[in-house]
Amino acid sequence: MKTLTANRLTDGRVIYRTVEGQWSTELAEAQRLTAEEAVELLPVAEAEFGIAVGPYIIDLDKEGPAGQKWRRETIRLAGPTTGTTHVLGAA
């Protein structure tokens, strides 16, 4: 099973393509696709450059990210691993 993921242009959040052709931050709302469907839909997602940055195909299982890059996708889903002590604009 596959889905399309990207980063949202406005804030960099991880987003997933939904059945409705929208983007969601919720993995549970991601459209489940066959490999062939994902390859066909990728150019459509790439054309949405005003919404999604760098869309690509990932593997899914029923629990979440799968395949060779499951760890990377799990980290992306959970958010930054560096903590929140950095203050924007601080010297």
Biopython code that builds the backbone (N, CA, C, O; Angstrom):
import numpy as np
from Bio.PDB.StructureBuilder import StructureBuilder

atoms = [
    (1, "MET", "N", (0.834, -1.166, 0.000)),
    (1, "MET", "CA", (0.000, 0.000, 0.000)),
    (1, "MET", "C", (0.887, 1.240, 0.000)),
    (1, "MET", "O", (1.953, 1.251, 0.616)),
    (2, "LYS", "N", (0.443, 2.281, -0.693)),
    (2, "LYS", "CA", (1.213, 3.524, -0.826)),
    (2, "LYS", "C", (0.326, 4.720, -0.503)),
    (2, "LYS", "O", (-0.897, 4.601, -0.439)),
    (3, "THR", "N", (0.957, 5.873, -0.300)),
    (3, "THR", "CA", (0.266, 7.147, -0.225)),
    (3, "THR", "C", (1.233, 8.238, -0.670)),
    (3, "THR", "O", (2.426, 7.989, -0.847)),
    (4, "LEU", "N", (0.710, 9.442, -0.849)),
    (4, "LEU", "CA", (1.546, 10.579, -1.207)),
    (4, "LEU", "C", (1.710, 11.478, -0.001)),
    (4, "LEU", "O", (0.749, 11.757, 0.716)),
    (5, "THR", "N", (2.924, 11.926, 0.216)),
    (5, "THR", "CA", (3.217, 12.849, 1.305)),
    (5, "THR", "C", (4.030, 14.009, 0.754)),
    (5, "THR", "O", (4.643, 13.908, -0.308)),
    (6, "ALA", "N", (4.026, 15.110, 1.492)),
    (6, "ALA", "CA", (4.782, 16.308, 1.116)),
    (6, "ALA", "C", (4.901, 17.162, 2.372)),
    (6, "ALA", "O", (4.535, 16.735, 3.467)),
    (7, "ASN", "N", (5.411, 18.361, 2.198)),
    (7, "ASN", "CA", (5.407, 19.354, 3.266)),
    (7, "ASN", "C", (4.529, 20.512, 2.817)),
    (7, "ASN", "O", (4.553, 20.898, 1.649)),
    (8, "ARG", "N", (3.756, 21.064, 3.743)),
    (8, "ARG", "CA", (2.873, 22.185, 3.428)),
    (8, "ARG", "C", (3.720, 23.435, 3.215)),
    (8, "ARG", "O", (4.613, 23.731, 4.008)),
    (9, "LEU", "N", (3.438, 24.156, 2.156)),
    (9, "LEU", "CA", (4.205, 25.341, 1.791)),
    (9, "LEU", "C", (4.185, 26.402, 2.879)),
    (9, "LEU", "O", (5.210, 27.025, 3.153)),
    (10, "THR", "N", (3.043, 26.614, 3.496)),
    (10, "THR", "CA", (2.911, 27.730, 4.432)),
    (10, "THR", "C", (3.665, 27.569, 5.739)),
    (10, "THR", "O", (4.118, 28.555, 6.320)),
    (11, "ASP", "N", (3.805, 26.315, 6.216)),
    (11, "ASP", "CA", (4.446, 26.145, 7.519)),
    (11, "ASP", "C", (5.373, 24.934, 7.617)),
    (11, "ASP", "O", (5.945, 24.685, 8.678)),
    (12, "GLY", "N", (5.532, 24.177, 6.527)),
    (12, "GLY", "CA", (6.447, 23.043, 6.528)),
    (12, "GLY", "C", (5.907, 21.768, 7.154)),
    (12, "GLY", "O", (6.615, 20.762, 7.201)),
    (13, "ARG", "N", (4.669, 21.787, 7.637)),
    (13, "ARG", "CA", (4.092, 20.585, 8.263)),
    (13, "ARG", "C", (4.011, 19.442, 7.259)),
    (13, "ARG", "O", (3.844, 19.664, 6.060)),
    (14, "VAL", "N", (4.128, 18.232, 7.757)),
    (14, "VAL", "CA", (3.976, 17.038, 6.939)),
    (14, "VAL", "C", (2.496, 16.903, 6.588)),
    (14, "VAL", "O", (1.632, 17.014, 7.458)),
    (15, "ILE", "N", (2.211, 16.663, 5.308)),
    (15, "ILE", "CA", (0.838, 16.506, 4.849)),
    (15, "ILE", "C", (0.716, 15.262, 3.984)),
    (15, "ILE", "O", (1.695, 14.775, 3.419)),
    (16, "TYR", "N", (-0.507, 14.761, 3.896)),
    (16, "TYR", "CA", (-0.809, 13.549, 3.141)),
    (16, "TYR", "C", (-1.986, 13.825, 2.216)),
    (16, "TYR", "O", (-2.930, 14.519, 2.592)),
    (17, "ARG", "N", (-1.927, 13.284, 1.016)),
    (17, "ARG", "CA", (-2.998, 13.448, 0.030)),
    (17, "ARG", "C", (-4.201, 12.591, 0.431)),
    (17, "ARG", "O", (-4.043, 11.415, 0.758)),
    (18, "THR", "N", (-5.404, 13.178, 0.407)),
    (18, "THR", "CA", (-6.614, 12.470, 0.816)),
    (18, "THR", "C", (-7.392, 11.973, -0.399)),
    (18, "THR", "O", (-7.091, 12.337, -1.536)),
    (19, "VAL", "N", (-8.388, 11.143, -0.145)),
    (19, "VAL", "CA", (-9.256, 10.624, -1.196)),
    (19, "VAL", "C", (-9.953, 11.765, -1.927)),
    (19, "VAL", "O", (-10.201, 11.667, -3.129)),
    (20, "GLU", "N", (-10.271, 12.840, -1.221)),
    (20, "GLU", "CA", (-10.965, 13.981, -1.807)),
    (20, "GLU", "C", (-10.050, 14.866, -2.649)),
    (20, "GLU", "O", (-10.512, 15.846, -3.234)),
    (21, "GLY", "N", (-8.767, 14.540, -2.719)),
    (21, "GLY", "CA", (-7.828, 15.359, -3.484)),
    (21, "GLY", "C", (-7.327, 16.565, -2.726)),
    (21, "GLY", "O", (-6.773, 17.492, -3.317)),
    (22, "GLN", "N", (-7.519, 16.558, -1.422)),
    (22, "GLN", "CA", (-7.033, 17.624, -0.552)),
    (22, "GLN", "C", (-5.765, 17.137, 0.145)),
    (22, "GLN", "O", (-5.288, 16.035, -0.126)),
    (23, "TRP", "N", (-5.226, 17.951, 1.034)),
    (23, "TRP", "CA", (-4.064, 17.577, 1.834)),
    (23, "TRP", "C", (-4.444, 17.663, 3.298)),
    (23, "TRP", "O", (-5.162, 18.579, 3.700)),
    (24, "SER", "N", (-3.974, 16.721, 4.098)),
    (24, "SER", "CA", (-4.277, 16.670, 5.529)),
    (24, "SER", "C", (-3.000, 16.397, 6.316)),
    (24, "SER", "O", (-2.090, 15.728, 5.827)),
    (25, "THR", "N", (-2.940, 16.917, 7.530)),
    (25, "THR", "CA", (-1.822, 16.614, 8.422)),
    (25, "THR", "C", (-2.023, 15.279, 9.124)),
    (25, "THR", "O", (-1.122, 14.808, 9.818)),
    (26, "GLU", "N", (-3.184, 14.665, 8.956)),
    (26, "GLU", "CA", (-3.520, 13.407, 9.617)),
    (26, "GLU", "C", (-3.232, 12.211, 8.710)),
    (26, "GLU", "O", (-3.837, 12.078, 7.646)),
    (27, "LEU", "N", (-2.323, 11.354, 9.122)),
    (27, "LEU", "CA", (-2.004, 10.158, 8.346)),
    (27, "LEU", "C", (-3.235, 9.276, 8.167)),
    (27, "LEU", "O", (-3.382, 8.634, 7.127)),
    (28, "ALA", "N", (-4.113, 9.234, 9.150)),
    (28, "ALA", "CA", (-5.319, 8.411, 9.061)),
    (28, "ALA", "C", (-6.218, 8.824, 7.896)),
    (28, "ALA", "O", (-7.015, 8.017, 7.417)),
    (29, "GLU", "N", (-6.100, 10.067, 7.436)),
    (29, "GLU", "CA", (-6.912, 10.562, 6.333)),
    (29, "GLU", "C", (-6.236, 10.364, 4.975)),
    (29, "GLU", "O", (-6.819, 10.696, 3.943)),
    (30, "ALA", "N", (-5.023, 9.830, 4.966)),
    (30, "ALA", "CA", (-4.283, 9.646, 3.719)),
    (30, "ALA", "C", (-4.959, 8.618, 2.821)),
    (30, "ALA", "O", (-5.442, 7.586, 3.287)),
    (31, "GLN", "N", (-4.983, 8.916, 1.540)),
    (31, "GLN", "CA", (-5.537, 7.986, 0.562)),
    (31, "GLN", "C", (-4.605, 6.792, 0.411)),
    (31, "GLN", "O", (-3.403, 6.958, 0.203)),
    (32, "ARG", "N", (-5.156, 5.605, 0.515)),
    (32, "ARG", "CA", (-4.378, 4.382, 0.312)),
    (32, "ARG", "C", (-4.411, 4.051, -1.174)),
    (32, "ARG", "O", (-5.485, 3.993, -1.774)),
    (33, "LEU", "N", (-3.247, 3.836, -1.769)),
    (33, "LEU", "CA", (-3.114, 3.651, -3.208)),
    (33, "LEU", "C", (-2.303, 2.408, -3.531)),
    (33, "LEU", "O", (-1.475, 1.968, -2.734)),
    (34, "THR", "N", (-2.550, 1.847, -4.711)),
    (34, "THR", "CA", (-1.651, 0.829, -5.233)),
    (34, "THR", "C", (-0.421, 1.555, -5.759)),
    (34, "THR", "O", (-0.437, 2.779, -5.891)),
    (35, "ALA", "N", (0.631, 0.827, -6.058)),
    (35, "ALA", "CA", (1.846, 1.443, -6.603)),
    (35, "ALA", "C", (1.537, 2.168, -7.907)),
    (35, "ALA", "O", (2.038, 3.268, -8.139)),
    (36, "GLU", "N", (0.713, 1.558, -8.762)),
    (36, "GLU", "CA", (0.377, 2.157, -10.052)),
    (36, "GLU", "C", (-0.436, 3.442, -9.875)),
    (36, "GLU", "O", (-0.195, 4.435, -10.562)),
    (37, "GLU", "N", (-1.397, 3.416, -8.953)),
    (37, "GLU", "CA", (-2.200, 4.609, -8.688)),
    (37, "GLU", "C", (-1.336, 5.744, -8.154)),
    (37, "GLU", "O", (-1.514, 6.900, -8.537)),
    (38, "ALA", "N", (-0.407, 5.413, -7.275)),
    (38, "ALA", "CA", (0.469, 6.429, -6.689)),
    (38, "ALA", "C", (1.331, 7.092, -7.766)),
    (38, "ALA", "O", (1.496, 8.312, -7.773)),
    (39, "VAL", "N", (1.876, 6.285, -8.669)),
    (39, "VAL", "CA", (2.707, 6.827, -9.748)),
    (39, "VAL", "C", (1.878, 7.735, -10.650)),
    (39, "VAL", "O", (2.374, 8.764, -11.108)),
    (40, "GLU", "N", (0.627, 7.373, -10.910)),
    (40, "GLU", "CA", (-0.244, 8.194, -11.752)),
    (40, "GLU", "C", (-0.637, 9.500, -11.070)),
    (40, "GLU", "O", (-0.771, 10.528, -11.733)),
    (41, "LEU", "N", (-0.826, 9.468, -9.746)),
    (41, "LEU", "CA", (-1.267, 10.649, -9.011)),
    (41, "LEU", "C", (-0.130, 11.601, -8.652)),
    (41, "LEU", "O", (-0.377, 12.779, -8.392)),
    (42, "LEU", "N", (1.091, 11.124, -8.632)),
    (42, "LEU", "CA", (2.227, 11.965, -8.230)),
    (42, "LEU", "C", (2.353, 13.237, -9.065)),
    (42, "LEU", "O", (2.566, 14.301, -8.485)),
    (43, "PRO", "N", (2.233, 13.190, -10.397)),
    (43, "PRO", "CA", (2.333, 14.445, -11.162)),
    (43, "PRO", "C", (1.236, 15.453, -10.810)),
    (43, "PRO", "O", (1.465, 16.661, -10.878)),
    (44, "VAL", "N", (0.069, 14.979, -10.442)),
    (44, "VAL", "CA", (-1.008, 15.874, -10.016)),
    (44, "VAL", "C", (-0.588, 16.590, -8.735)),
    (44, "VAL", "O", (-0.757, 17.804, -8.614)),
    (45, "ALA", "N", (-0.048, 15.845, -7.790)),
    (45, "ALA", "CA", (0.414, 16.431, -6.523)),
    (45, "ALA", "C", (1.579, 17.394, -6.759)),
    (45, "ALA", "O", (1.655, 18.448, -6.126)),
    (46, "GLU", "N", (2.479, 17.035, -7.663)),
    (46, "GLU", "CA", (3.626, 17.912, -7.962)),
    (46, "GLU", "C", (3.182, 19.238, -8.570)),
    (46, "GLU", "O", (3.867, 20.250, -8.419)),
    (47, "ALA", "N", (2.044, 19.238, -9.255)),
    (47, "ALA", "CA", (1.532, 20.471, -9.861)),
    (47, "ALA", "C", (0.893, 21.399, -8.837)),
    (47, "ALA", "O", (0.586, 22.546, -9.162)),
    (48, "GLU", "N", (0.688, 20.938, -7.623)),
    (48, "GLU", "CA", (0.086, 21.750, -6.567)),
    (48, "GLU", "C", (1.169, 22.456, -5.752)),
    (48, "GLU", "O", (1.152, 22.416, -4.521)),
    (49, "PHE", "N", (2.097, 23.094, -6.434)),
    (49, "PHE", "CA", (3.248, 23.709, -5.779)),
    (49, "PHE", "C", (2.874, 24.881, -4.893)),
    (49, "PHE", "O", (3.711, 25.344, -4.118)),
    (50, "GLY", "N", (1.658, 25.373, -4.976)),
    (50, "GLY", "CA", (1.206, 26.434, -4.081)),
    (50, "GLY", "C", (0.731, 25.898, -2.735)),
    (50, "GLY", "O", (0.450, 26.667, -1.816)),
    (51, "ILE", "N", (0.644, 24.571, -2.624)),
    (51, "ILE", "CA", (0.175, 23.928, -1.397)),
    (51, "ILE", "C", (1.237, 22.991, -0.833)),
    (51, "ILE", "O", (1.610, 23.076, 0.337)),
    (52, "ALA", "N", (1.714, 22.094, -1.696)),
    (52, "ALA", "CA", (2.592, 21.003, -1.261)),
    (52, "ALA", "C", (3.984, 21.156, -1.859)),
    (52, "ALA", "O", (4.140, 21.413, -3.053)),
    (53, "VAL", "N", (4.990, 20.993, -1.010)),
    (53, "VAL", "CA", (6.385, 21.083, -1.443)),
    (53, "VAL", "C", (6.996, 19.684, -1.438)),
    (53, "VAL", "O", (6.958, 18.985, -0.426)),
    (54, "GLY", "N", (7.557, 19.285, -2.571)),
    (54, "GLY", "CA", (8.291, 18.026, -2.656)),
    (54, "GLY", "C", (7.476, 16.775, -2.434)),
    (54, "GLY", "O", (7.908, 15.905, -1.678)),
    (55, "PRO", "N", (6.311, 16.638, -3.057)),
    (55, "PRO", "CA", (5.536, 15.413, -2.837)),
    (55, "PRO", "C", (6.273, 14.167, -3.322)),
    (55, "PRO", "O", (7.005, 14.208, -4.311)),
    (56, "TYR", "N", (6.069, 13.073, -2.617)),
    (56, "TYR", "CA", (6.650, 11.792, -3.021)),
    (56, "TYR", "C", (5.822, 10.658, -2.458)),
    (56, "TYR", "O", (4.960, 10.866, -1.604)),
    (57, "ILE", "N", (6.086, 9.469, -2.937)),
    (57, "ILE", "CA", (5.338, 8.272, -2.571)),
    (57, "ILE", "C", (6.021, 7.590, -1.388)),
    (57, "ILE", "O", (7.244, 7.462, -1.348)),
    (58, "ILE", "N", (5.202, 7.152, -0.418)),
    (58, "ILE", "CA", (5.732, 6.361, 0.685)),
    (58, "ILE", "C", (4.938, 5.064, 0.812)),
    (58, "ILE", "O", (3.797, 4.968, 0.358)),
    (59, "ASP", "N", (5.562, 4.074, 1.434)),
    (59, "ASP", "CA", (4.908, 2.810, 1.730)),
    (59, "ASP", "C", (4.137, 2.933, 3.036)),
    (59, "ASP", "O", (4.564, 3.617, 3.966)),
    (60, "LEU", "N", (2.990, 2.255, 3.087)),
    (60, "LEU", "CA", (2.181, 2.210, 4.301)),
    (60, "LEU", "C", (1.803, 0.778, 4.609)),
    (60, "LEU", "O", (1.686, -0.054, 3.710)),
    (61, "ASP", "N", (1.612, 0.497, 5.888)),
    (61, "ASP", "CA", (0.918, -0.713, 6.280)),
    (61, "ASP", "C", (-0.298, -0.240, 7.081)),
    (61, "ASP", "O", (-0.547, 0.964, 7.139)),
    (62, "LYS", "N", (-1.038, -1.116, 7.680)),
    (62, "LYS", "CA", (-2.256, -0.690, 8.367)),
    (62, "LYS", "C", (-1.975, 0.144, 9.611)),
    (62, "LYS", "O", (-2.876, 0.820, 10.107)),
    (63, "GLU", "N", (-0.757, 0.114, 10.123)),
    (63, "GLU", "CA", (-0.408, 0.842, 11.340)),
    (63, "GLU", "C", (0.272, 2.186, 11.079)),
    (63, "GLU", "O", (0.243, 3.065, 11.942)),
    (64, "GLY", "N", (0.884, 2.361, 9.905)),
    (64, "GLY", "CA", (1.580, 3.603, 9.621)),
    (64, "GLY", "C", (2.640, 3.399, 8.566)),
    (64, "GLY", "O", (2.541, 2.479, 7.754)),
    (65, "PRO", "N", (3.660, 4.250, 8.566)),
    (65, "PRO", "CA", (4.722, 4.136, 7.553)),
    (65, "PRO", "C", (5.387, 2.766, 7.578)),
    (65, "PRO", "O", (5.561, 2.160, 8.636)),
    (66, "ALA", "N", (5.752, 2.293, 6.397)),
    (66, "ALA", "CA", (6.377, 0.982, 6.257)),
    (66, "ALA", "C", (7.496, 1.075, 5.223)),
    (66, "ALA", "O", (7.853, 2.165, 4.776)),
    (67, "GLY", "N", (8.032, -0.054, 4.857)),
    (67, "GLY", "CA", (9.075, -0.087, 3.834)),
    (67, "GLY", "C", (10.436, 0.283, 4.387)),
    (67, "GLY", "O", (10.623, 0.367, 5.601)),
    (68, "GLN", "N", (11.386, 0.503, 3.489)),
    (68, "GLN", "CA", (12.762, 0.786, 3.882)),
    (68, "GLN", "C", (12.918, 2.100, 4.629)),
    (68, "GLN", "O", (13.832, 2.234, 5.443)),
    (69, "LYS", "N", (12.052, 3.072, 4.377)),
    (69, "LYS", "CA", (12.195, 4.385, 5.005)),
    (69, "LYS", "C", (11.167, 4.613, 6.110)),
    (69, "LYS", "O", (10.811, 5.758, 6.390)),
    (70, "TRP", "N", (10.684, 3.539, 6.742)),
    (70, "TRP", "CA", (9.644, 3.683, 7.758)),
    (70, "TRP", "C", (10.098, 4.551, 8.922)),
    (70, "TRP", "O", (9.306, 5.322, 9.465)),
    (71, "ARG", "N", (11.357, 4.436, 9.308)),
    (71, "ARG", "CA", (11.850, 5.216, 10.448)),
    (71, "ARG", "C", (11.836, 6.712, 10.112)),
    (71, "ARG", "O", (11.398, 7.525, 10.927)),
    (72, "ARG", "N", (12.306, 7.073, 8.936)),
    (72, "ARG", "CA", (12.313, 8.479, 8.512)),
    (72, "ARG", "C", (10.893, 9.035, 8.507)),
    (72, "ARG", "O", (10.651, 10.131, 9.013)),
    (73, "GLU", "N", (9.955, 8.282, 7.937)),
    (73, "GLU", "CA", (8.578, 8.755, 7.855)),
    (73, "GLU", "C", (7.929, 8.833, 9.225)),
    (73, "GLU", "O", (7.098, 9.711, 9.454)),
    (74, "THR", "N", (8.279, 7.952, 10.133)),
    (74, "THR", "CA", (7.756, 8.004, 11.494)),
    (74, "THR", "C", (8.248, 9.264, 12.201)),
    (74, "THR", "O", (7.489, 9.901, 12.931)),
    (75, "ILE", "N", (9.501, 9.623, 11.993)),
    (75, "ILE", "CA", (10.056, 10.853, 12.573)),
    (75, "ILE", "C", (9.380, 12.069, 11.966)),
    (75, "ILE", "O", (9.027, 13.000, 12.690)),
    (76, "ARG", "N", (9.191, 12.082, 10.646)),
    (76, "ARG", "CA", (8.497, 13.203, 10.005)),
    (76, "ARG", "C", (7.099, 13.374, 10.581)),
    (76, "ARG", "O", (6.657, 14.493, 10.841)),
    (77, "LEU", "N", (6.412, 12.265, 10.777)),
    (77, "LEU", "CA", (5.049, 12.293, 11.302)),
    (77, "LEU", "C", (5.004, 12.852, 12.720)),
    (77, "LEU", "O", (4.088, 13.598, 13.065)),
    (78, "ALA", "N", (5.988, 12.495, 13.542)),
    (78, "ALA", "CA", (6.021, 12.911, 14.945)),
    (78, "ALA", "C", (6.507, 14.348, 15.125)),
    (78, "ALA", "O", (6.196, 14.979, 16.135)),
    (79, "GLY", "N", (7.258, 14.868, 14.170)),
    (79, "GLY", "CA", (7.757, 16.228, 14.282)),
    (79, "GLY", "C", (9.237, 16.262, 14.627)),
    (79, "GLY", "O", (9.874, 15.213, 14.727)),
    (80, "PRO", "N", (9.791, 17.455, 14.810)),
    (80, "PRO", "CA", (11.227, 17.612, 15.056)),
    (80, "PRO", "C", (11.711, 16.824, 16.265)),
    (80, "PRO", "O", (10.987, 16.652, 17.245)),
    (81, "THR", "N", (12.947, 16.349, 16.177)),
    (81, "THR", "CA", (13.531, 15.574, 17.275)),
    (81, "THR", "C", (14.530, 16.397, 18.083)),
    (81, "THR", "O", (15.216, 15.849, 18.946)),
    (82, "THR", "N", (14.627, 17.697, 17.824)),
    (82, "THR", "CA", (15.635, 18.526, 18.470)),
    (82, "THR", "C", (15.131, 19.291, 19.684)),
    (82, "THR", "O", (15.907, 20.009, 20.314)),
    (83, "GLY", "N", (13.874, 19.162, 20.026)),
    (83, "GLY", "CA", (13.349, 19.899, 21.165)),
    (83, "GLY", "C", (12.793, 21.246, 20.746)),
    (83, "GLY", "O", (12.753, 21.574, 19.560)),
    (84, "THR", "N", (12.368, 22.017, 21.723)),
    (84, "THR", "CA", (11.711, 23.287, 21.419)),
    (84, "THR", "C", (12.372, 24.460, 22.146)),
    (84, "THR", "O", (11.703, 25.449, 22.446)),
    (85, "THR", "N", (13.654, 24.370, 22.430)),
    (85, "THR", "CA", (14.307, 25.442, 23.171)),
    (85, "THR", "C", (14.769, 26.575, 22.273)),
    (85, "THR", "O", (15.110, 27.647, 22.773)),
    (86, "HIS", "N", (14.791, 26.372, 20.970)),
    (86, "HIS", "CA", (15.220, 27.413, 20.044)),
    (86, "HIS", "C", (14.148, 28.488, 19.935)),
    (86, "HIS", "O", (12.972, 28.185, 19.734)),
    (87, "VAL", "N", (14.556, 29.735, 20.066)),
    (87, "VAL", "CA", (13.622, 30.860, 19.961)),
    (87, "VAL", "C", (13.963, 31.601, 18.679)),
    (87, "VAL", "O", (15.098, 32.037, 18.485)),
    (88, "LEU", "N", (12.968, 31.742, 17.802)),
    (88, "LEU", "CA", (13.194, 32.469, 16.556)),
    (88, "LEU", "C", (13.563, 33.922, 16.851)),
    (88, "LEU", "O", (12.957, 34.572, 17.702)),
    (89, "GLY", "N", (14.548, 34.406, 16.144)),
    (89, "GLY", "CA", (14.955, 35.782, 16.306)),
    (89, "GLY", "C", (15.976, 35.998, 17.418)),
    (89, "GLY", "O", (16.504, 37.100, 17.561)),
    (90, "ALA", "N", (16.261, 34.972, 18.200)),
    (90, "ALA", "CA", (17.233, 35.112, 19.292)),
    (90, "ALA", "C", (18.644, 35.038, 18.716)),
    (90, "ALA", "O", (18.890, 34.308, 17.755)),
    (91, "ALA", "N", (19.532, 35.765, 19.281)),
    (91, "ALA", "CA", (20.909, 35.798, 18.790)),
    (91, "ALA", "C", (21.726, 34.698, 19.415)),
    (91, "ALA", "O", (22.914, 34.568, 19.121)),
]
sb = StructureBuilder()
sb.init_structure("model")
sb.init_model(0)
sb.init_chain("A")
sb.init_seg("    ")
for serial, (resi, resn, name, xyz) in enumerate(atoms, 1):
    if name == "N":
        sb.init_residue(resn, " ", resi, " ")
    sb.init_atom(name, np.array(xyz, "f"), 0.0, 1.0, " ", f" {name:<3s}", serial, name[0])
structure = sb.get_structure()
